[in-house]
Amino acid sequence: MKRRKSPAFDPEIFLAQAGVGRTLLQLEKKQVLFSQGEAADEIFFIRKGKIKLSVLSPSGKEATLALLGPGDFVGEECVAAAQSLRLTTATALADCTVLKIVRKTMVEALHEEHALSDTFVAFLLARNARIQEDLTDQLFNSSEKRLARILLLLAQFGKDGASETVIPKISQEALAEMVGTTRSRVSFFMNRFRKMGFIEYKGELRVHSSLLNVILHD
């Protein structure tokens, strides 16, 4: 009897639906996905929405490390057996759908399925490049440029050809925390961006690709 061939592994299907060791979760805005110091035994894949990664210093000061969206992994440090605790806190910036994958399930799939390994490595390389860009941004750019970059990241500018996107409602206090400046400075820059036609906000915040001019201008 001819043996039936197993269907080819598709990483998009694996990362899209629940299964053994995989659970789809719905998060509400401001809901914490995991907290700094917790056991790191699961990895998450964002299907919908936006997640903020932050870290809290011993003195209680919070800093935003990354803004993540659909197609990004969160908590990937758990794949390395050496890292048993969360180094960051992940919080939903908007309503989110995420796939929770048990560490053992993810490690086994990475060992067995090259297509998933390729997807995961590509994400890690892109994340590393983004971290370097963030560091450069903090070291050399003004708070106005950092705000422009954060708004473009929230709008996922350049991802899937997007050039003008409505982003989730976010307070100026939250933006000030991400930029590393005061709320009054954020308010000043937001008003300037609006007057120059780079952004619109009439109940919702819409970011135009022309906001790139702020980053590119010396």
Rosetta silent file (secondary structure, phi, psi, omega in degrees, C-alpha in Angstrom):
SEQUENCE: MKRRKSPAFDPEIFLAQAGVGRTLLQLEKKQVLFSQGEAADEIFFIRKGKIKLSVLSPSGKEATLALLGPGDFVGEECVAAAQSLRLTTATALADCTVLKIVRKTMVEALHEEHALSDTFVAFLLARNARIQEDLTDQLFNSSEKRLARILLLLAQFGKDGASETVIPKISQEALAEMVGTTRSRVSFFMNRFRKMGFIEYKGELRVHSSLLNVILHD
SCORE:     score description
SCORE:     0.000 S_00000001
   1 L     0.000  133.694 -178.145    0.000    0.000    0.000 S_00000001
   2 L   -72.075  130.752 -179.254    1.338    3.386   -0.982 S_00000001
   3 L   -75.173  132.071  179.475    2.169    5.575    1.973 S_00000001
   4 L   -73.274  132.106 -178.428    0.268    8.859    2.042 S_00000001
   5 L   -75.186  136.159  176.012    2.564   11.852    1.898 S_00000001
   6 L   -70.490  142.300  179.064    2.372   14.341    4.772 S_00000001
   7 L   -62.971  147.113 -179.416    1.320   17.839    3.684 S_00000001
   8 L   -63.023  141.853  179.770    4.199   20.297    3.337 S_00000001
   9 L   -71.331  131.933  178.621    4.829   22.420    6.415 S_00000001
  10 L  -120.297  110.868 -178.455    3.650   26.006    6.014 S_00000001
  11 H   -60.635  -30.269  179.519    5.030   28.452    8.606 S_00000001
  12 H   -65.475  -39.322  177.834    2.208   30.920    7.872 S_00000001
  13 H   -68.951  -43.130  179.639   -0.388   28.299    8.827 S_00000001
  14 H   -58.103  -39.264 -176.435    1.622   27.267   11.901 S_00000001
  15 L   -90.422    2.166 -176.139    1.753   30.888   13.074 S_00000001
  16 L  -105.874  -21.512 -171.723   -1.872   31.662   12.215 S_00000001
  17 L  -136.580  159.958  178.418   -3.896   29.111   14.121 S_00000001
  18 L   -70.544  159.161  179.256   -4.186   27.253   17.393 S_00000001
  19 E  -176.667 -162.308  179.229   -2.915   23.682   17.687 S_00000001
  20 L   -63.751  118.976 -179.874   -0.857   21.468   19.948 S_00000001
  21 L    77.446    8.231 -177.999    1.126   23.825   22.187 S_00000001
  22 E  -132.379  130.853 -177.570   -0.368   26.888   20.435 S_00000001
  23 E  -134.664  131.850  175.581   -3.209   29.096   21.685 S_00000001
  24 E   -82.510  131.046 -179.946   -4.771   32.217   20.162 S_00000001
  25 E  -119.596  145.217  174.381   -5.195   35.034   22.680 S_00000001
  26 E  -110.452  124.165  179.208   -7.216   38.248   22.485 S_00000001
  27 E  -112.203  141.344  173.765   -5.751   41.228   24.343 S_00000001
  28 L   -90.569  159.100  178.085   -7.490   44.480   25.147 S_00000001
  29 L   -53.809  134.844  179.822   -5.753   47.844   24.909 S_00000001
  30 L    76.869   -0.199  178.092   -3.339   48.368   27.847 S_00000001
  31 L   -74.370  138.344 -179.323   -3.498   44.670   28.807 S_00000001
  32 E   -86.371  126.990  177.890   -0.135   43.226   29.850 S_00000001
  33 E   -80.446  -46.228  171.441    0.976   40.163   27.884 S_00000001
  34 E  -155.126  160.563 -175.089    3.878   39.403   30.223 S_00000001
  35 L  -118.640  151.569  177.099    5.863   41.293   32.851 S_00000001
  36 L   -56.046  130.924  178.871    9.543   41.843   33.539 S_00000001
  37 L    96.214  -13.616  177.633   10.856   39.178   35.947 S_00000001
  38 L   -73.620  161.581  176.339    8.242   36.522   35.077 S_00000001
  39 E   -64.199  135.034 -178.784    9.223   33.032   33.942 S_00000001
  40 L  -101.572   88.568 -177.428    9.963   33.013   30.192 S_00000001
  41 L  -125.193   11.333  178.318    8.434   29.763   28.985 S_00000001
  42 E  -144.074  149.163  174.242    6.322   30.917   26.013 S_00000001
  43 E  -115.433  151.552 -176.570    6.896   32.866   22.820 S_00000001
  44 E  -125.627  147.657  177.000    4.203   34.971   21.126 S_00000001
  45 E  -123.933  124.313 -176.162    3.482   35.873   17.508 S_00000001
  46 E   -80.932  121.390  176.051    1.442   39.022   16.797 S_00000001
  47 E   -94.181  -36.565 -176.260   -1.414   38.459   14.354 S_00000001
  48 E  -152.784  143.538  176.022   -3.175   41.805   14.865 S_00000001
  49 L    98.083 -169.570 -176.958   -2.574   45.002   16.836 S_00000001
  50 L  -135.466  142.424 -178.079    0.505   46.595   18.388 S_00000001
  51 E  -123.219  136.812  175.605    2.643   45.687   21.391 S_00000001
  52 E  -104.562  130.970  173.519    4.984   47.931   23.367 S_00000001
  53 E  -101.237  127.418 -179.404    8.098   46.444   24.967 S_00000001
  54 E  -136.189  163.309  178.608    9.334   48.358   28.006 S_00000001
  55 E  -133.477  145.280 -178.394   11.807   47.915   30.841 S_00000001
  56 E  -112.183  128.197  179.519   11.679   49.185   34.414 S_00000001
  57 L   -79.637  163.506  177.468   14.847   50.347   36.167 S_00000001
  58 L   -56.455  -27.283 -179.909   15.523   49.576   39.870 S_00000001
  59 L   -83.854   -3.648  177.271   14.590   53.208   40.622 S_00000001
  60 L    95.952    5.775  178.876   11.185   52.734   38.964 S_00000001
  61 L   -83.913  131.987 -177.996   11.865   54.619   35.722 S_00000001
  62 E  -102.006  140.140  176.906   10.253   53.051   32.652 S_00000001
  63 E  -131.786  138.276  177.634   11.758   53.114   29.152 S_00000001
  64 E   -85.469  127.972 -178.325   10.215   51.933   25.883 S_00000001
  65 E   -99.344  -34.685 -175.757   12.493   49.556   23.974 S_00000001
  66 E  -160.317  154.459  172.845   10.419   48.590   20.947 S_00000001
  67 E  -119.103  121.019 -173.695    7.065   48.897   19.187 S_00000001
  68 E  -118.669  150.916 -178.187    5.949   45.654   17.553 S_00000001
  69 L  -138.932 -167.967 -178.398    3.133   44.819   15.151 S_00000001
  70 L   -52.158  133.085 -179.929    1.659   42.034   12.991 S_00000001
  71 L    95.574   -4.495  179.564    4.293   39.568   11.838 S_00000001
  72 L  -100.179  148.162  171.031    6.582   40.158   14.825 S_00000001
  73 E   -90.014  151.969  175.436    7.528   37.691   17.556 S_00000001
  74 E  -131.670  137.208  178.746    7.433   38.765   21.216 S_00000001
  75 L    76.890   26.662 -176.175    9.301   37.088   24.050 S_00000001
  76 H   -67.947  -11.625  179.779   11.628   35.231   21.691 S_00000001
  77 H   -63.851  -20.231 -179.086   14.318   35.186   24.388 S_00000001
  78 H   -68.213  -18.908  179.522   12.640   32.098   25.868 S_00000001
  79 H   -66.108  -29.264  175.779   13.912   30.045   22.904 S_00000001
  80 L   -83.699  117.743 -175.612   17.395   30.368   24.415 S_00000001
  81 L   -59.601  -24.038 -177.687   17.483   27.962   27.353 S_00000001
  82 L   -70.350  -21.141 -176.924   19.920   30.285   29.172 S_00000001
  83 L  -104.378  102.465 -174.711   17.244   32.996   29.549 S_00000001
  84 L   -99.814  -13.089 -179.026   14.623   31.815   32.036 S_00000001
  85 E  -122.359  150.377  177.986   13.136   35.175   33.083 S_00000001
  86 L   -69.501  133.335  177.701   11.523   38.012   31.144 S_00000001
  87 L   -93.426  -12.220 -175.493   13.795   41.014   30.731 S_00000001
  88 L  -136.771  172.176  171.994   10.954   43.271   29.546 S_00000001
  89 E  -114.056  134.474  179.538    7.232   43.947   29.912 S_00000001
  90 E  -110.805  123.291 -176.527    4.946   43.581   26.878 S_00000001
  91 E  -128.612  138.187  179.382    1.782   45.712   26.828 S_00000001
  92 E   -73.167  128.015  175.000   -0.943   46.002   24.179 S_00000001
  93 L   -87.857  -16.237  178.535   -1.176   49.479   22.637 S_00000001
  94 L  -153.219  174.382  175.512   -4.438   48.476   20.945 S_00000001
  95 L   -58.773  132.207 -173.460   -6.709   45.430   20.833 S_00000001
  96 E  -129.072  152.711  167.407   -4.483   42.535   19.769 S_00000001
  97 E  -119.586  121.049 -179.879   -4.641   38.955   18.558 S_00000001
  98 E  -129.208  149.588  175.606   -1.517   36.963   19.431 S_00000001
  99 E  -100.164  118.650  176.433   -0.562   33.316   19.103 S_00000001
 100 E   -89.595  125.528 -178.690    0.968   31.903   22.295 S_00000001
 101 E  -120.611  122.693  177.643    3.440   29.102   21.577 S_00000001
 102 E   -60.968  139.214 -176.217    4.831   26.919   24.351 S_00000001
 103 H   -51.277  -48.111 -177.671    8.640   27.041   24.357 S_00000001
 104 H   -59.162  -42.060  179.192    9.010   23.259   23.854 S_00000001
 105 H   -62.417  -44.163 -178.325    6.647   23.339   20.852 S_00000001
 106 H   -67.127  -43.653 -179.082    8.534   26.231   19.243 S_00000001
 107 H   -62.618  -44.201  179.050   11.975   24.689   19.808 S_00000001
 108 H   -62.739  -43.137 -179.704   10.880   21.349   18.333 S_00000001
 109 H   -64.759  -38.409  178.929    9.308   23.058   15.310 S_00000001
 110 H   -65.657  -35.717  179.251   12.461   25.129   14.710 S_00000001
 111 H   -71.541  -35.222 -171.977   14.591   21.968   14.785 S_00000001
 112 H   -93.300  -28.281 -172.449   12.304   20.030   12.463 S_00000001
 113 L  -117.786  108.095 -177.615   11.020   22.635   10.009 S_00000001
 114 H   -64.472  -34.037 -179.082   13.551   24.647    8.010 S_00000001
 115 H   -62.961  -39.873  177.708   10.891   27.002    6.621 S_00000001
 116 H   -69.799  -39.324  177.723    9.957   28.111   10.153 S_00000001
 117 H   -59.410  -42.443  179.483   13.642   28.436   11.087 S_00000001
 118 H   -62.692  -42.653  179.000   14.188   30.717    8.079 S_00000001
 119 H   -62.185  -43.793 -177.435   11.208   32.875    9.087 S_00000001
 120 H   -68.019  -43.556  179.563   12.421   33.108   12.681 S_00000001
 121 H   -64.374  -40.641  178.348   16.036   33.928   11.765 S_00000001
 122 H   -60.669  -40.001  177.265   14.861   36.633    9.328 S_00000001
 123 H   -63.496  -45.336 -178.015   12.839   38.183   12.174 S_00000001
 124 H   -62.236  -39.806  178.920   15.814   38.080   14.564 S_00000001
 125 H   -65.991  -42.222  178.878   18.092   39.750   12.010 S_00000001
 126 H   -65.489  -39.060  178.649   15.502   42.457   11.327 S_00000001
 127 H   -63.817  -42.197  179.819   15.020   42.983   15.093 S_00000001
 128 H   -61.572  -42.809  178.735   18.768   43.323   15.598 S_00000001
 129 H   -63.936  -38.707 -179.461   18.966   45.945   12.829 S_00000001
 130 H   -66.808  -37.998  178.534   16.032   47.804   14.375 S_00000001
 131 H   -62.857  -41.417  177.908   17.709   47.817   17.807 S_00000001
 132 H   -64.318  -39.077  177.569   20.824   49.373   16.272 S_00000001
 133 H   -65.113  -39.902  178.928   18.669   52.000   14.565 S_00000001
 134 H   -63.059  -41.764 -179.926   16.923   52.738   17.872 S_00000001
 135 H   -64.046  -44.706  177.559   20.246   53.162   19.640 S_00000001
 136 H   -60.821  -41.169  179.540   21.509   55.514   16.935 S_00000001
 137 H   -58.572  -47.046 -178.518   18.215   57.401   17.137 S_00000001
 138 H   -66.947  -36.815 -174.954   18.583   57.915   20.896 S_00000001
 139 H   -76.742  -37.705 -168.392   22.257   58.916   20.680 S_00000001
 140 H  -117.462  -18.164 -173.990   22.228   61.320   17.756 S_00000001
 141 L   -98.512  152.947  177.347   18.726   62.504   16.910 S_00000001
 142 L   -72.192  164.562  179.095   16.647   65.300   18.389 S_00000001
 143 H   -63.493  -29.924  177.955   13.412   64.552   20.253 S_00000001
 144 H   -64.745  -44.286  179.103   11.488   65.902   17.235 S_00000001
 145 H   -67.722  -37.299  179.466   13.108   63.320   14.935 S_00000001
 146 H   -65.126  -38.954  177.679   12.592   60.552   17.514 S_00000001
 147 H   -64.573  -44.101  179.514    8.877   61.416   17.715 S_00000001
 148 H   -59.908  -42.474 -178.934    8.588   61.375   13.902 S_00000001
 149 H   -65.583  -41.205  179.538   10.277   57.981   13.761 S_00000001
 150 H   -64.402  -40.960  178.081    8.007   56.525   16.453 S_00000001
 151 H   -63.395  -39.834  178.087    4.884   57.776   14.622 S_00000001
 152 H   -67.211  -36.924  177.257    6.141   56.185   11.381 S_00000001
 153 H   -66.866  -42.788  178.243    6.839   52.915   13.228 S_00000001
 154 H   -62.437  -33.830  179.210    3.359   52.955   14.767 S_00000001
 155 L   -82.823   -1.628 -177.730    1.927   53.522   11.294 S_00000001
 156 L    53.434   41.888  179.610    4.075   50.630    9.999 S_00000001
 157 L   -58.820  132.342  178.907    5.357   52.889    7.249 S_00000001
 158 L    87.590  -12.179  179.137    7.014   50.894    4.495 S_00000001
 159 H   -88.971  125.892 -178.085    5.535   47.583    5.659 S_00000001
 160 H    56.051   31.131  174.849    3.424   45.928    2.951 S_00000001
 161 H    77.461    8.275 -178.780    3.622   49.135    0.926 S_00000001
 162 L   -67.547  134.121  178.830    1.770   51.227    3.496 S_00000001
 163 L  -129.181   -9.084  178.875    2.388   54.949    3.066 S_00000001
 164 E  -154.511  112.173 -170.155   -0.496   56.521    4.969 S_00000001
 165 E  -137.047  143.410  172.267   -2.011   54.751    7.951 S_00000001
 166 E   -82.636  129.045 -179.199   -4.358   55.414   10.839 S_00000001
 167 E  -106.787  157.676 -179.482   -2.641   54.412   14.060 S_00000001
 168 L   -58.316  148.680  179.289   -4.262   53.351   17.358 S_00000001
 169 L   -60.903  128.223 -178.630   -5.239   56.132   19.720 S_00000001
 170 L  -141.420  137.141 -175.597   -2.262   56.870   21.945 S_00000001
 171 L   -74.808  157.576  176.732   -1.827   59.580   24.552 S_00000001
 172 H   -67.656  -27.655  175.968    0.810   62.299   24.359 S_00000001
 173 H   -63.546  -42.385  179.855    2.056   61.097   27.753 S_00000001
 174 H   -66.833  -40.374  178.034    2.735   57.646   26.254 S_00000001
 175 H   -64.433  -39.777  179.417    4.467   59.190   23.235 S_00000001
 176 H   -61.968  -39.068  178.750    6.595   61.377   25.537 S_00000001
 177 H   -64.703  -41.585 -179.883    7.695   58.275   27.441 S_00000001
 178 H   -67.353  -37.660 -177.024    8.670   56.511   24.202 S_00000001
 179 H   -78.828  -31.103 -176.121   10.575   59.537   22.900 S_00000001
 180 L    86.732   41.035  179.265   12.232   60.357   26.204 S_00000001
 181 L  -143.401 -169.156 -178.415   10.950   63.915   26.487 S_00000001
 182 L   -92.110  160.618  178.432    8.112   65.893   28.109 S_00000001
 183 H   -64.017  -36.249 -179.204    4.432   65.855   27.139 S_00000001
 184 H   -64.457  -35.985  177.637    4.564   69.594   26.397 S_00000001
 185 H   -68.281  -40.594  177.564    7.380   69.039   23.861 S_00000001
 186 H   -61.653  -43.569  178.717    5.400   66.241   22.207 S_00000001
 187 H   -59.799  -43.237  179.263    2.362   68.529   22.027 S_00000001
 188 H   -60.539  -47.882 -178.188    4.486   71.262   20.428 S_00000001
 189 H   -68.592  -38.135  179.538    5.930   68.904   17.788 S_00000001
 190 H   -62.761  -41.777  177.678    2.542   67.269   17.072 S_00000001
 191 H   -64.003  -39.923  177.781    1.008   70.684   16.399 S_00000001
 192 H   -64.067  -45.159  179.722    3.931   71.541   14.121 S_00000001
 193 H   -60.051  -39.453 -178.765    3.565   68.234   12.219 S_00000001
 194 H   -67.691  -43.755 -179.966   -0.162   68.897   11.775 S_00000001
 195 H   -62.416  -32.328 -179.281    0.358   72.461   10.495 S_00000001
 196 L   -86.325   -0.562  176.518    2.904   71.162    7.963 S_00000001
 197 L    80.638   14.250 -179.585    0.457   68.490    6.749 S_00000001
 198 L   -79.827  -29.525  179.266    2.545   65.544    7.954 S_00000001
 199 E  -138.446  163.104  172.661   -0.206   64.203   10.220 S_00000001
 200 E  -134.893  141.619  168.465   -3.946   64.634   10.792 S_00000001
 201 E  -145.279  107.862  175.690   -5.955   63.971   13.894 S_00000001
 202 L  -129.495   74.291 -175.862   -9.697   64.430   13.923 S_00000001
 203 L    88.914  -22.331  176.007  -10.749   61.709   16.333 S_00000001
 204 L  -145.170  154.950 -177.639   -8.066   59.461   14.842 S_00000001
 205 E  -102.935  118.932  179.063   -4.398   59.942   14.068 S_00000001
 206 E  -112.976  127.996 -177.991   -3.372   59.574   10.426 S_00000001
 207 E  -105.891  128.470  178.349    0.314   59.617    9.510 S_00000001
 208 E   -96.853  152.076  179.897    1.437   60.679    6.022 S_00000001
 209 H   -62.266  -21.694  179.781    4.609   59.453    4.351 S_00000001
 210 H   -63.816  -16.113  177.041    5.720   63.109    4.120 S_00000001
 211 H   -61.921  -20.029  175.910    6.594   62.871    7.836 S_00000001
 212 H   -57.704  -26.862 -179.545    9.785   61.190    6.630 S_00000001
 213 H   -58.303  -31.779 -179.715   10.982   64.703    5.707 S_00000001
 214 H   -66.117  -40.085 -178.592   11.492   65.420    9.417 S_00000001
 215 H   -73.432  -38.966 -174.940   13.878   62.465    9.758 S_00000001
 216 H   -79.321  -20.978 -177.253   15.736   63.104    6.511 S_00000001
 217 L   -80.164  129.376  178.279   16.146   66.844    7.065 S_00000001
 218 L   -89.442    0.000    0.000   19.401   67.899    8.775 S_00000001
